Every structure is written in structure tokens, then in C-alpha cells.
Amino acid sequence: MTVSKEVEGKIRRLHYAEHWKVGTIVAQLGVHRDVVRRVLGLTEPRRESRLRAKLIDPYVGFIEETLRAYPKLRATRLYDMLKTRGYRGSVRTVRSYVRLVRPKPKNRAFLRTEPLCAEQAQVDWAHVGRVLVAGGNRALWLFVMVLSYSRAIWGEFVYDLSVHSLRRSLVRASRYFGGSPRQWLFDNPKTVVLERDGDAVRFHPGLLELCGKMCVQPRLCAVRQPQEKGRVERSIRYARDRFLAGRRIESIEQGNREFLAFLDEIALERPHPRFRDRSVRSVLDEERATLLRLPDPLPRVDQVELVAVDKTAFIRFDTNSYSVPPRFASEKLTLIADDGVIRLSTKDEEVAHHERSWGRRQVLENPEHRAELLTERRAARDLKGRDRLRSQIPQIETLFARWLENGHHLAPHVARAVKLLDLYDPTIITDAVDELVTRGIRDPSALLFVCDRLRRERNRPMPREVVLPDHVEDRDVIPHALEDYDG
């Protein structure tokens, strides 16, 4: 516990001038006894502390040698190492001693350098929070690129940190600046670096492909050396303080719209930190003249991959399901995705497109695809019944034509006619159709009434639908004359 200089002076005056005892000072001033003893210089090492110090004495050389080789080694790890060497003291004693003898880090002097015009841009992301999307919520990130010479900033809000998102942001940043610097400086994220061993780096092939087309060199900061990308770090802090503070981001579209306005109206007008009499916009105009020209056309940065269509005519992408025309069920299509649209195509044509969903486990179905699937199923079902009716009652096709002319849907009437064919004698339904055709009747329900009238006129039994249980086999039964049976 620490006290003010005024209290320390009062403690000394009361003890040495007024000869108050320690307990009296503690009671009157309301401070801890140890504080009073410390201020008066009356603290002494306890006996058990001296005992612990003696226990650790044989290991002092080992501790100091180990700390010289590994200055950041934790005291608890040293304690474990000492226990295997016979140490019987406590971990608290080891901590106290390590605190006294741990080598202090050497102060490093950093060489201040100024980049050449159009030489380098620094890239990083900042986590902003989470926003609601259809189907849940997503983490929201702010991609930031800053030109090291002019300090001009460009950024956009993104939902993912994949290499595909990085490629899109790099191209958009280059379009905004009107060219590319000769070098892009990154930290060491997995999006950029697949493997690193010292200075040996394996970049993501998607990033290398884009760098090759843009004629830009990818470069990495040294591990745990954030000062190497201090310009983008300061730009992110500037965006947090001047743009994000007190602002609520409801959607990615709103955030990007307002951030671009902020960059144009405020960030570009701020004074340049090196050229105090000039604005960032003025220095950016100078730098734009020396940036690398952009390729024409710009590189395609869509995510392209081969996807399988399941039996229900859906593909799965980023946990979401997107519909395709039913004729492509169980086939493979090429998926082309950006941060706004999902497109699916064959070698020759685009067969489907959807707005991209950033939710989780969403089902996005085009109504046209559903209608086409229902039409195909209905047509297949209707075709079976119509083929059977045509084969047994050819003249029924005339009734079909009349029903269509009257605006009726054929499916339910075809199904009803097939059921009549199963229940009535074939001659009855054939004669009923002939009668309807001859009389020019167009009402689909008339077929049932004519069939029932003909049944009664011919003294036939009432047809009944017999539903057999599953264990009974469906077989034709041949009736026999009763005279053949024994009495």
C-alpha cells in the first residue's frame, strides 16, 4: 500500500518529534502497520524468510545461468526444474528471488525511416463487433490499407477473413487509389501465410496469383515486431477514435457507405504528419502519379470451385443451401461467388444465381426452380395416368382437350378418371366417354354421373374400393361355378 508524501511526512514527525509509538500512529492516522514501519525504516526480514533464502542459496547459480539463457522463463517453470534437483523450498521463494535477478530487457533503438513515394502500402484488419444477419449474427471486421508515403487510408467492412475476401479488398483498394504501390506489407495471418520458418515463407497461392497480376511484391513483418507496420496500426486507431467511437453499425452496407464518406470528407483533409503545411489529399495526388498502373481489365477475384448438386437440386456453400434447376440434380456445377452474389453455371451457360447469405444453415430457393420441379413431378404423374387412359379409351383425348379449353387443370380430373377405370367395368367407362363426346359435354364431373347411370341400367353392383393390408398379395381370383363344389 502506498501513501502520499504528506502522510509520510506526518508519520515521521509524529514518531521522531512527538515520540509516538507505531501502534498509536496506526490508530490515529488509519494506515496499515506495515506502511508505518516501512516509512520509518523499521522493517526487518522475517526469520522464515531468512530460512527460505538459505534453502535457495545452493540453486542461485543455476537460476541466474538459466535466466541469462532464457530471460522470459516463468518462475513456476524454474520451480519445477529446481524440485527435480532437490529443492525443498516453496514456489513463493523462487518467485521473490527471480523478481530480483531476472535480466531486464535491453532498450532497443529503432531506425526511423521514411518510405519512398508509391513504394509501400500496409494492410491489416480490425475487429469491430458483431452484427445481425438473416439466420444469426456474424463477426464484423474492418479491412484497412494505408499508403505509407501519403498516409491515405482506404477500408471496408467485411464478414470474413478468407483469402478470397482479402483479394477482393486489395483490388478495390487499388481501384480507389488509382494504382498500386510496389509492395504490400502484411502481418502474419493464416490468410496470407501458410507456413513460415524464420525468413522462409510460403504465401497463400491465391495471394501470390493476385500479386503477380498486379506486379506487387508481398512482404511480411518480422514476428512479434508490430512497429514495422505502425502506420496501419495508427490508421486503425484513428478510425476507432474518429469514426467508430459512438457510432452503431447496423449493416455492412450502412457501415461501408458512411466510412467512405468519412475518408473523403475528414481523413483526406487532415494534416500530413510529415509535411505539416499540406493535407493528406494533397500528398496523395502527388503519390498517385507514381503508383503502378492497374491492369486492364482488373484481375477476377471471384471464388470459383466445383460443387455437387444433391438429389433435391440444392448445392451447399458456406453452410447454406442454394437451389438450382431440377434438371441438374446429382450433377456438378461451377460455383462463382463474391461477397454479394452466388452464381452457378455449366461450361456453356449460367443456370442459377442468388444473393449471398451471410447467415448460417439458411435455405435459399428460387421460386422458379420450385415451380419447375413441381411441374415436372406433376407432369410425370399425369403422364402415367393419361397414357393408361389413352391406351384403353382413345376417345378420352377429346375430353382432355375440352377440359383444357374450359380452363380446368388436368391433373385432378385425370386422377379421378383413372380411379373410375379401376372401379367400373371397362365397357361402362368406354361407353360413358363415347356418350360425353357425342353430346359435346365439357363438365369433367359428368363422367362420374354417366358411369353410375350406365351401371344401374345394366344392373351391375355398386363398385367399392377394396384396400388390402400389406401382408396380402394382390392376385387375380378366378371364380368357379358353385355346381363344381361337393355338397
Protein Blocks (a to p, Z undefined) as FASTA:
>chain_A
ZZdfklmmmmmmmmmmnopafklmmmmnopafklmmmmnopaccdfklmmmmmmmmmmmm
mmmmmmmmmmmbcfklmmmmmmmnopabdfklmmmmmmmmoccddddddddddddehkbc
cdddddfbdcddehiacdddddddddfklopacddddfbfcfklmmmmmmmmmmmnopac
fbdcddfdfklmmbdehjaccddfklmmmmmmnopacddddehilklmmmmmmmmmmmmm
mmmgopacfbfklmmmmmmmmmmmmmmmpccfklmmbcfklmmmmmmmmgccdddddddf
bdcddddddfkopaceehiacdddfklgoiacdddddfkbccdddfkbcfbdcdddfbeh
iacddfklmmmmmmmmmmmmmmmmmmmmmmmmmmlmmmmmmmmmnopafklmmmmmmmmm
mmmcfklmmmmmmmmmmnopabfklmmmmmmmmmmmnopacdddddddfklccddddddd
fklpcZZ
